[in-house]
Every structure is written in structure tokens, then in C-alpha cells.
């Protein structure tokens, strides 16, 4: 009856398709009023004054918050809590679209109308809007990976090895600003009761939102409750607690009313981070037999002015370990501009970095006249040479071989422009995927009722990915009951703590806690049974008692949980457990892997690029649910198709304004852009990464997609495009 691994439907599916899943903006609170953000129209300078008379006299307007009257936040800028953007604490403007005022009115329409009549006077300064123009001013980030490691590394002597090698590549790859664009925008409802704050907010991390808000308002985290039962996609932009959350709470405090603040789609481009533009320089060299001799990967990414914080995109970390190479050096630098603060976006680091690395590997393979897959197998790393450790598990070779077989890779033409179908050039490309397996400590509570019902709780999140479902499966199997018996609750900071849902860590972090709490609750039932004189199991070893099907089963008979609890005068049994990382990170290198194979068809005259066929094979460790896992895989590949061919945020150099801040002009893949995607889950069961052997599947599948498509475009057309998105004009005229 084990449910783990089965492709069961989402347990919250009915709620979602019937509109009964309540998202942050949808909680109906009595007396609710509405806040609307006013944004700067300049990219750099100072606010010199406001003209609020017209706005203030509009009907229904309750309050206009500006830096002149905003609540002074005790930690504010430079305080103990990270301020991920401006909170109306001063008059400085450092990007176009910065929040400069908040208008609160009794209805949304009235707030919008009044916000449009707020007039702001500025002193305008020179703005830096073009990263490439100031690349020479790049600097080493002050806190790379939160200070966990330096921004650069080196082993061997890559420069000398490069000079001596046979085949050389020296190329620069560029990725653009991209925005997450989840379906659900950011939304917060904030309510104060005395000095206690409750927020309903769309977030990937209720525990971090709780801490951040407590810091901003100078109160104890226990005075803040964060509620978020459903999230309509996050992809990283709901990982931090961004200024609108705090501004909503500030407005609620200042008006004494519950306040709702929902971002418009356009505001989603300036209020909650983005994937920063990167410029990546790769120098690599191989011997005639394809052996990689030298690899240098120097990454630069756009960031904001330092007063907003700093974001460093770790583009080159995969270059440190992915291939066997004796001489490797990587570095990371950031370039400050007058843009808002970038942030994590699905597969931060690897998504951008592996476009460069996996394009470069393809280029080197072509130079030494090797098949790109054979070249990668030639340089396969059995161990992590950067960390000097074995992998906890690595089924990448199986991903290569199973993916290649399903795709028919052995039929690939050796040269470029070799396959034509009428007016269409056909090309095949491939690339590797890798993403770290992350885990943080988490807690869960389990209550087994006399009626056989099981309530499992953890303060985690479901971004739409299936947390409710897979945690129910873990609990069901741990207690030997059907999934339908489990009720799983999440999304409330009053529940046992869990980490932010980022870095593909939700399942590796929370599932072990759920399993441990279930084991503890079952243990209590067994102890109860052994202590029960009527059962005569006092001398029976605890391990020979099983909790299954709503009963405790002993060597000779069984007792129903209801009967057992009744005999002990209890209506339920409850257990809480915490589970966190052990020493596995010290002993092993922890990564998930995969391989992409893609066919593109390029119109030789029109340059139109279509993705025609796709096979992705992945090692995500143990699969908890074959259906939600496959959804992650095809979703990630679709995200990668967007990166390869469509997605780019355009900034006007003159004003620093984002000109395509909508999903009509910010292009994302639609069904017609995506072929049927074949996914293969490579069997890989281990318990070295974590007790359940799960590696996380949220980010891995988009890593390498853009390179695989660029490599296929090269194979089709002979044109090597070293930037994404690859557009018609990049290959036009290749016929
Ligand atoms: Mo993910 S970009 O860590 O939400």
C-alpha cells in the first residue's frame, strides 16, 4: 500500500480547480482598506517635495504615506534585518520604479485614482543604467553566498595549461535580466491587534517573513503571525520579504485598519527582484583526445546600488566540479547600477552559469571534432575535485545514456547544417544539468486521532509544486494508512517551524521531519500498547510491534488505535519532531544531475526557431510522486525554453525604466512554443544525501536547457549564438 513514488493526484487539486483554495489577496477581513504604491519616475536622485493636495482631497482617501510622515522603523536601513529595498525612510532614489509613497483608501479604485494624482518633485542625478558601460568598475561582492565561501577559487594552473593545450576557446556569454512572473502577484493583507501583527502574504518563507517583519517593527517574532496556505508560483521572487509587505503593515499600523496591498503586474518588475544580467568569460582548453586541461570561468552580474543590499549570482560554481579537469579557476564580481536589487530566480547561479559552461563545452567538442556527448563522457568526474569528496550519489552517466537512447542521439550527423527538411534546418543539441541538494532543519507535528484520522502540520509552503501531496504521502507510508486519511497543514507561522522554500530544499528538509514525527507518534502508540497489561506485550520488543491500518499489530493479535487510546483515556496521541542536516555535507558532495537532448528546426530563410522534440533524463534521487515530479521537470524545461528563445527584460538606457513590464511584451512560452516533452527519472536510491534520499526537483530541470537549445541551433545553422534569448535576427540569413 506504499504511496511514495506513485503518481497520485494533488490532494489540494479539487480546492484549486473549484476556487476554494484561498490565496493571500482573497482573505475577506471586515473593515479592509486598500493600499496602492506610488513609484519614482527617475532612476537616481532625491525627492525634493510632494504635492499631495489633489490626491488628499479625493473621495475615500484615508492616508498618504511618504518619507515625510512614514513610521520610523527601528531597524530601518542598516539595521539588523536585511532591508531588501526602500521603506520610505529617506528621500534617496536609486532606481526607476522605487516606491516613494503609499496611498490608502476605502476602495481599490479610489486608492488607484488618488495614487495617480500624487505629484513628486525630484532632483535628478546621473543614473547608471547600462551594466556593460561600467563593467570595468566591477567589484568583488562583500558577501558571496552569505559569506559561506570566497567569490573565487583555483586549483592547478589554468593559465599555463591553457597556453600549452591543443584546442582553445576564449568566449564571452551574456544572459539578460529576466523576471519570474508567477501567475499570482505579490499580495499582502496586514492587520494589527494592539502590538500583534498578522499578515496574509504570498511568500516562499513564512518563517523568514515573520523574522523580517519583527525586525522592521522592533517586536518579538512571537508577536508576528504569517499565514500563507497557497502560493500561485514563486520561482524565487517570493523568497525574500520585499518592501510591499512591510509597507502594507506600516499602512495598517498608521490607519488602524486592516490593509490590503496587491502589486500590479507592472509593479512585479520593480518590487521583488529579478534574475540579473550576467556577462561570463570562459577560457577553456582541451587536448587532441578531448581531455579537458584548463577551465577559467569569470562571472559578472548586475546588482543595485549598495544601499539596497547586494546580490551576487553564483554563475561559476558548477564549473568547479562538473568535469574532470586538473586546472580550474572561477571568479565572481558584481556591477552596481541604478536598478532595483536582483534576487534568486529558478536555479539561481546554475541557470545562467550553465548556459555559458555548457555552450563552451559544446564549442570545445566541435573544435576537437568529438561528439558533444562523447566529449562530456570523456571528461566525466567520478568525484568532486573541487571539494575533494565523493558524490553522495551521481547517476549522471545513466542520465546521459538513457536520455541519448530515448532521443536517438546515435543518429546525430557529425557536422553542422547537415540535416535539411525542405526549407528547415534541423539541429540536435544536448547539455548537462546539475543543481546542489540543499537541506535545512525543519519540524513537524503529528496527531493521530481515535477515529484513525491523522493531522500533520509543518510551517512550510506549497508554491504550487505539491508540498501538500508529497508530505501526505510520506506521512501515510510512515503510519501505514492510506493518503486519504492524512490531513496536512502548512502555511502558518504558528505551526512547527520550517525553512524558506528555496534552493529546491522543501522536500529534502521537511519530508524527513514529517517522517520523524510520524515515527515518534507511532512509537508512543507502541509504548502505550506495551504498557497495557491486558495485551501482555510488556516483554515484547518494541520493534516487533507495528503501527498499520489504524491498529497496533503485535506478534499474536492487533489492537485498534481507537480502543488503545480509549483504554488510556486519551482522544489522540501527538508527537513533534525536528530533523536537520547531519554531517553528510562534510562527507559528500551533494548534487542532483540531468541531461537534456533537444531537436530544433530553424527556418533557413525566416530564421524562426522552433523546439521540435525534447528528452530530459534526471537523477533527482528518490521520487516521492511521479506526477508532481514530472510536472516540475516539464515546468523547468519550459522555463528553460523561455530563457533560450523568449525571455528578456528591456531597460531604457535614458530613464532606467523597464519598458516591457507586462506579459504581452515580456515573452514567455505558450503551449505552441513547447513540444511534447519526454522525461526520464533515472532510478537512484540512496540515503546518504538525507534520510529519504530526495534531491529536490524544482530548479534542476531548467539548468542547461538554454545551452542545449543554443547547441542545437549551432548544429542546425552553423551559427554560434553566445547570448540568450536567441532571436530570429541572430540566425537570419544563415541559409
Ligand atoms: Mo528558488 S530561485 O531558490 O525559489
Boltz pocket constraint, residues with backbone or C-beta under 6 A from the ligand:
constraints:
  - pocket:
      binder: B
      contacts: [[A, 204], [A, 234], [A, 235], [A, 236], [A, 237], [A, 239], [A, 344], [A, 345], [A, 346], [A, 347], [A, 348], [A, 501], [A, 502], [A, 503], [A, 504]]
      max_distance: 6.0
